[in-house]
Amino acid sequence: MSAASLRSAAILVPQGSGRSSNAGAAAVPADPLFRQLIECGPPFLVYDTDGMLRLASDRGNELCREIADGSGHDPRNSADWPQIWSELRGRGETSRDFLAGGMPQRFFRVRYSLMRAGDGTAIGVHGLLEDVSETRRLADELAGAQERLEDITRLVSDWVWETDADLALSFVSPRIGEMLDYHARELVGRRFTDFGMFLGGEPGFCAKGLGQHSPFRDIAYRLRRRDGSERLLRLTGLPVFSERGVFIGYRGTARDVTQEAEAWERVAQSRTRLTEAIESISEGFALFDADERLVLCNGKYRSMFPASAKLLEGDIGFAEFMRATAERGGIVLGDEAPEAWCARQLELRQAGSASFELQLGNGRWVKVGNRRAADGSIVGILTDITELKRREEALSAAKEFAEIANRSKSEFLANISHELRTPLNAIIGFTEIMRDEIFGPVGSSQYRDYLGDILDSARHLLDVINDILDVAKAEAGKLELDEDEFDISGVIRAATRLVHERAHRSELTIAVLAPANLPPLYGDQRKLKQILLNLLTNAIKFTPEGGRIEIAARLEDSGDFLLEVADTGIGIAPEHIETALSPFGQVDGKLNRKYEGTGLGLPLTRAMVELHGGNLSIASQVQEGTTVTVRLPAERVRHHFDYAG
């Protein structure tokens, strides 16, 4: 278009449409082709070199008004014309995007290009408007997708990579920087083998020129970091082809499995140590899963079943193994059939039986212990108890022999005591007649003294024989009670009178510390009196001249009846108390032989107390004295009146 045409065309610009100097519209050239271009042609604008709009098509004016209404920016009056003109002079063309507003939003782009005269002189600027809404939408979506991809590659723990057709890295995600301590750009153009190695040799996908490219998954790859340390990765990749089917490279991920591999290694080490520990124990060990299938067992377990040990090398069930072992004679079944025995074992196992004993076919005994774990698996422990069984059998035989010997001893003592008591009673009776001179005088007074000594010795020997007989009865469980209700206060008074003369000769004081209204007791009165006499006799025997003996009786808050005999005698060392309570037990001391004794008093006393359901205890210190306490249970007390302790 010539300069003259450009000037004449300016009259086509409507009033108020831009920076035109025309105040209103004038006549339009009558050229029909030009009119057709203005009315029906593409949306275009024509400016002079100063940015003054000189010409606009109808569609161009329409779109400019739409843009101005939506955003307030009218392309016909561009505010940044100096910048546009500068870009046009440098490149010959440029563009600007405008938002038209509305929903959905529309974008228009004005592509500016220089208009030149025949001599190349710039005479104006042509602007062509085009709707780029769809292009902008696609560009925004592409940018969003690209941003999401970049975010994902930065955030995921896997390393994302791509190679070219020569298998040189063309892209690596930023994650590799943290993994290798390299910047991603330092790796582009390098191959995997340049900074690491594949475990098990170089895989097929790394070989060039094979002509066949396939996907791969979880290939082990050891990667070297900048500091020389190593990480273990698992590579997964897919081949990439162009639209024409030409191979252009691989695309894939690399997963860091270093910690996982180290964890598995620790697990393997722990399993090895556990296996070695299980093999080293002296017991047989077997682990069965929740379905009763064998998981593992140690050599000791296999050695206990030599006839069926081979079966333990496979995945065998417990029931199948037990049945095969029973049928091959590996277990002593007695009169029980193998099927019945196996069924009973399974019942015991299902019932959760803690342990039981089993005799193996080689004659050895094992103790079987089963424990069910939380996951349903069962741990079986077999302990060889053959020696223990032998000791038990020997102990049982020794016990039986001892019981037979004890019964023989008791029977002998009972018989010999009876045989001795008969002549002793005769000696005592005849001696009393001679001492009392019933049939005439015996002559010399010295004979009468001898008769007194004979009588005392015979009575003492009779007491010893009676004690021996009572101890024998107690050990044989034949000591019986003649029970009735009686007054314990009367028993205390009677026993005290009997020993009073002996205590007086030894210059000992006896004090009774008991309430006057003690309740009656139910028991064997004669034996309770013998209990108290035995305790008082011992107290007198082992208490030096000038000492004191106290008898105390009371009811406990629990209702039990307590009878105590305390002295200030020579005492007993704590470690010797049990000896004093054993039959024929003697505790050496400088005063304990003041009166001869057999050591039967305390054992017999304890037996009679226990026969009443009570117990006897001793508290003593050497050279300080002894306190013997007899405790009778509350059911032995009869409450006929109120007791005030």
Residue pairs with C-beta under 8 A, 6 or more apart in sequence:
1 9
1 46
1 115
1 124
2 117
3 117
3 123
6 46
6 48
6 54
6 55
6 123
6 124
7 54
8 29
9 29
9 46
9 54
9 55
10 20
10 22
10 54
10 55
11 22
11 25
11 26
11 27
11 28
12 25
12 28
12 38
12 55
12 56
13 20
13 22
13 25
13 53
13 54
13 55
13 56
14 25
14 61
15 22
15 23
15 24
15 25
17 53
17 56
17 61
17 64
17 76
18 52
18 53
18 74
18 76
18 77
19 51
19 52
19 53
19 77
20 52
20 53
20 54
21 52
28 34
28 35
28 38
29 35
37 57
38 57
38 58
39 57
39 58
40 58
41 57
41 59
42 57
42 59
42 60
42 128
42 129
43 57
43 59
43 60
43 62
43 63
43 128
43 129
43 130
44 56
44 57
44 60
44 126
44 127
44 128
44 129
45 53
45 55
45 56
45 57
45 60
45 64
45 75
45 76
45 110
45 126
45 127
45 129
46 53
46 54
46 55
46 56
46 115
46 124
46 125
46 126
46 127
47 53
47 54
47 81
47 124
47 125
47 127
48 54
48 123
48 124
48 125
49 85
49 122
49 123
49 124
49 125
50 81
51 78
51 81
51 84
51 85
51 125
53 76
53 77
54 124
56 64
56 76
59 129
60 127
60 129
61 76
63 100
63 108
63 129
64 74
64 75
64 76
64 129
65 74
66 100
67 73
67 74
67 75
67 98
67 99
67 100
67 108
68 74
69 101
70 99
70 100
70 101
70 102
70 106
71 98
71 99
71 100
71 101
73 79
73 98
73 99
75 96
75 98
75 108
75 110
75 127
75 129
78 84
78 96
80 96
84 94
84 96
84 112
84 125
85 125
87 94
87 112
88 94
88 112
88 113
88 114
88 125
89 114
89 122
92 113
92 114
93 111
93 112
93 113
93 114
94 111
94 112
95 109
95 110
95 111
95 112
96 109
96 110
96 112
97 107
97 108
97 109
97 132
97 136
98 107
98 108
98 109
98 110
99 105
99 106
99 107
100 106
100 107
100 108
104 133
105 133
106 131
106 133
107 131
107 132
107 133
107 135
107 136
108 129
108 130
108 131
108 132
108 133
109 129
109 130
109 132
110 127
110 128
110 129
111 127
111 128
111 130
112 125
112 126
112 127
113 125
113 126
113 128
114 122
114 124
114 125
114 126
115 122
115 123
115 124
115 125
115 126
116 122
116 123
117 123
153 160
153 173
153 174
153 175
154 173
154 174
154 175
156 173
156 175
157 175
157 255
157 256
158 175
158 253
158 254
158 255
158 256
159 172
159 173
159 175
159 176
159 179
159 233
159 253
159 254
159 255
159 256
160 171
160 172
160 173
160 175
160 252
160 253
161 169
161 171
161 172
161 173
161 176
161 251
161 252
161 253
161 254
162 169
162 170
162 171
162 172
162 240
162 249
162 250
162 251
162 252
163 169
163 170
163 249
163 250
163 251
164 170
164 248
164 249
165 247
165 248
165 249
166 208
167 191
167 192
167 205
167 206
167 208
167 249
167 250
168 189
168 190
168 191
169 187
169 188
169 189
169 190
169 191
169 192
170 188
170 189
170 249
171 188
172 184
172 187
172 188
173 184
174 184
176 182
176 184
176 187
177 183
177 184
179 223
179 225
179 231
179 256
180 187
180 195
180 223
180 224
180 225
180 226
181 225
181 226
181 227
182 195
182 226
187 195
191 206
192 198
192 206
192 221
192 235
193 202
193 206
195 223
195 224
196 221
196 222
196 223
196 224
196 233
197 221
197 222
198 206
198 219
198 220
198 221
198 222
199 220
199 221
199 222
200 220
203 216
203 219
204 210
204 214
204 216
205 213
205 214
205 216
205 219
205 237
205 239
205 250
213 239
213 247
213 250
214 239
215 237
215 238
215 239
216 235
216 236
216 237
217 236
218 234
218 235
218 236
219 234
219 235
219 236
220 232
220 233
220 234
221 232
221 233
221 234
221 235
221 254
222 230
222 231
222 232
222 233
223 230
223 231
223 232
223 233
223 254
224 230
225 231
231 256
231 258
232 256
232 257
232 258
232 261
233 254
233 255
233 256
233 257
234 254
234 255
234 257
235 252
235 253
235 254
236 252
236 253
236 254
236 255
237 250
237 251
237 252
237 253
238 250
238 251
238 252
239 247
239 249
239 250
240 247
240 248
240 249
240 250
240 251
241 247
241 248
242 248
275 296
278 285
278 296
278 298
279 298
279 299
279 300
281 298
281 300
282 300
282 384
283 300
283 381
283 382
283 383
283 384
284 297
284 298
284 300
284 301
284 302
284 303
284 304
284 366
284 380
284 381
284 382
284 383
284 384
285 297
285 298
285 300
285 301
285 379
285 380
285 381
285 382
286 294
286 296
286 297
286 298
286 301
286 312
286 379
286 380
286 382
287 294
287 295
287 296
287 297
287 377
287 378
287 379
287 380
288 294
288 295
288 318
288 377
288 378
288 380
289 295
289 376
289 377
290 375
290 376
290 377
291 317
292 317
292 318
292 319
292 378
293 315
293 316
293 317
293 318
294 312
294 314
294 315
294 316
294 317
294 318
294 321
295 377
297 312
300 382
301 312
301 380
301 382
302 309
302 312
303 309
304 360
304 364
304 366
304 382
304 384
305 312
305 325
305 330
305 360
306 330
306 362
307 325
307 328
307 329
307 330
307 361
308 321
308 324
308 325
308 328
308 330
311 320
311 321
311 324
312 321
318 346
318 349
318 378
319 342
319 346
322 342
322 345
322 346
323 338
323 339
323 342
325 331
326 333
326 338
326 341
326 342
327 338
328 361
329 361
330 360
330 361
331 341
331 358
331 359
331 360
331 361
332 359
332 360
332 361
332 363
333 341
336 344
348 356
349 370
349 378
352 370
352 372
353 370
354 369
354 370
354 371
355 367
355 368
355 369
355 370
356 367
356 368
357 365
357 366
357 367
357 368
357 385
358 365
358 366
358 367
358 368
358 382
359 365
360 366
363 386
364 384
364 386
365 384
365 385
365 386
365 388
365 389
366 382
366 383
366 384
366 385
367 382
367 383
367 385
368 380
368 381
368 382
369 380
369 381
369 382
369 383
370 378
370 379
370 380
370 381
371 378
371 379
371 381
372 378
373 379
406 475
407 476
409 472
410 472
410 473
410 475
410 476
413 468
413 469
413 471
413 472
414 469
414 472
414 473
414 476
417 465
417 466
417 468
417 469
417 472
418 469
420 461
420 465
421 462
421 465
421 466
424 458
424 461
424 462
424 465
425 462
427 454
427 458
428 455
428 458
428 459
428 462
431 451
431 454
431 455
431 458
432 455
433 439
434 442
434 451
435 448
435 451
435 452
435 455
442 448
442 451
464 598
464 600
467 598
467 600
467 601
467 604
468 598
468 600
470 479
470 604
470 607
471 583
471 600
471 603
471 604
471 607
473 479
474 603
474 604
474 607
474 608
474 611
475 583
479 607
479 608
479 611
481 523
481 524
481 527
481 611
481 612
482 524
482 526
482 527
483 522
483 523
483 524
484 522
484 523
484 524
484 525
485 520
485 521
485 522
485 638
486 520
486 521
486 522
486 523
486 525
486 528
487 518
487 520
488 518
488 520
488 521
488 528
488 553
488 561
488 563
489 514
489 516
489 518
489 553
491 525
491 528
491 529
491 532
492 512
492 514
492 532
492 551
492 553
493 512
494 529
495 529
495 532
495 533
495 536
496 510
496 512
496 536
496 551
498 533
499 510
499 533
499 536
499 537
499 540
500 510
502 537
502 540
503 509
503 510
503 540
503 549
506 540
506 543
506 545
507 545
507 546
508 540
508 543
508 545
508 546
508 547
508 548
508 549
509 547
509 548
509 549
510 536
510 548
510 549
510 550
510 551
511 548
511 549
511 550
511 551
512 550
512 551
513 550
513 551
513 552
513 553
514 551
514 552
514 553
514 554
515 553
515 554
515 643
515 644
515 645
517 641
517 642
517 643
517 644
518 553
518 555
518 643
519 555
519 637
519 638
519 639
519 640
519 641
519 643
520 638
520 640
521 528
521 561
521 632
521 636
521 637
521 638
522 635
522 636
522 637
522 638
523 612
523 632
523 636
524 608
524 611
524 612
527 608
527 611
527 612
528 608
528 612
530 605
530 608
531 563
531 605
531 608
531 609
531 630
532 551
532 563
532 565
534 601
534 602
534 604
534 605
535 565
535 605
535 628
535 630
536 549
536 551
536 565
537 601
538 601
538 602
538 628
539 549
539 565
539 566
539 567
539 569
539 626
540 549
541 592
541 594
541 595
541 597
542 567
542 569
542 570
542 589
542 591
542 592
542 594
542 626
543 549
543 567
543 568
543 569
543 570
543 625
544 569
544 570
544 591
547 567
547 568
547 569
548 567
548 568
549 565
549 566
549 567
549 568
550 564
550 565
550 566
550 567
551 563
551 564
551 565
552 562
552 563
552 564
552 566
553 561
553 562
553 563
553 564
554 561
554 562
554 645
555 561
555 562
555 637
555 643
555 645
556 562
556 631
558 634
559 634
559 637
560 631
560 632
560 633
560 634
560 637
561 631
561 632
561 634
561 636
561 637
562 629
562 630
562 631
562 632
563 629
563 630
563 632
564 627
564 628
564 629
564 630
565 627
565 628
566 625
566 626
566 627
566 628
567 625
567 626
567 627
568 624
568 625
569 591
569 625
569 626
570 589
570 590
570 591
570 592
570 622
570 623
571 620
571 621
571 622
571 623
571 624
571 625
571 626
572 580
572 587
572 618
572 620
572 622
572 626
573 587
573 620
573 622
574 620
574 621
576 587
577 618
577 620
579 585
579 586
579 587
580 587
580 599
580 602
580 618
581 602
581 603
581 606
581 616
581 618
582 599
582 603
583 599
583 600
583 603
584 598
584 599
584 600
585 599
585 602
585 603
586 592
586 597
586 599
605 616
606 616
609 615
609 616
609 630
609 632
610 616
612 632
612 633
612 636
613 632
613 633
613 635
613 636
614 630
614 631
614 632
614 633
614 636
615 631
616 628
616 629
616 630
616 631
617 628
617 629
617 631
618 626
618 627
618 628
618 629
619 626
619 627
619 629
620 626
620 627
